[in-house]
């Protein structure tokens, strides 16, 4: 097997309006400030508070910006986002 370093995708699912966007940006900026190439994307299917929202964080030494073809870590914060 090929060893893969700093190439993974993290998905975080929460309810819209819970401050998740701020928390996700803190995570993104923390990784970036550590020198890890990272990109993030918020997916808001609705602007109504309480509905599901997803954040995709892609870490890649090769500088990939788009989400990968598989999720390595999935964090689901409530039943609605599951």
N, C-alpha and C positions, 0 to 999 in steps of 0.2 A: 504494500500500500504506500502511496505517496503521502508524505507528511505535509499537512496544510497548516500554516501559521497565519494568524490574523486574517482569516477569511471566513466570516460567518454572518448569519442574518438573525436578528433578534426582533420578534414581533411582540408588541405590547397592546393589549386590548382593554379599554376602559369605557366608562360612560362619558359622553360629551358633557362639558360643563363642570368637570370635577378638578380642573387644574392640570389635567394630564398633558396638555401641550407644553406648559411651562416645565413640568417635570421631565418630559421627553427631551426638551431642548437643553436642559441642564445635563442630562446624560450624554447627549451628543457633544456638547461643548467640552465636557470633562474628558471624553475619549480623544477628541481632537487636540486638546491642550496637552495630552499625554504623548502626542506625536503619532497617534494611530490614524491612518486615513479612514474616514468615516463619512457616510451620508445618511440623511434621514428624510422620511416622507410621512406626513400626516394624511390619513384617509378619513374624511368626514362625509359619510353618506347623507347626513342631515345636520342642520344647524340647531336643531331642537335639543335642549338640555335633556340628558338622561338616555338618549339613544346611543348605540355603540359607536365607537371610533377606534381606529387602529393606527398604530405608529410602527413603521418599518425602519429599522436601523441596520444599515449594511456596513460592515467592517471589512476592508479589503486592502491589503498591501499593494495590490495592482491598481488601486484607484477606481474600482468599479463604482458607478453611481446608481445603477438600476438594482432593484431587488434580485436576489439570487433565485435559483430554481427550487430551493428547498429552505425550510425554516429550521434553524438549529436550536433555537430557544424560543418558546412561546410562553408569554406571561399573560394569563387571563385573570382580570380583576373581579369579574362578577358573572352571574349566570347569563345576563343578556348578551355579553360579548362572547361567551362560549358558543 
